[in-house]
Amino acid sequence: MNSIFTYLRETRGELKHVSWPTVRQTYIFTVLVIVISIVTSLYLGFFDYLFSQFLERFILR
């Protein structure tokens, strides 16, 4: 049980050394992740559509 408290105490001490992002940086990174996720989903969706059309026209007929 003592080792758990030691671990928590050391973890708390290490978290004081972390350089936390500002509110503005957090906002910018969040928007960036959302935009990249949307662009990636559109990219993958486009190629999924192309491949499904290819399969439908040439293989499934």
Residue pairs with C-beta under 8 A, 6 or more apart in sequence:
21 29
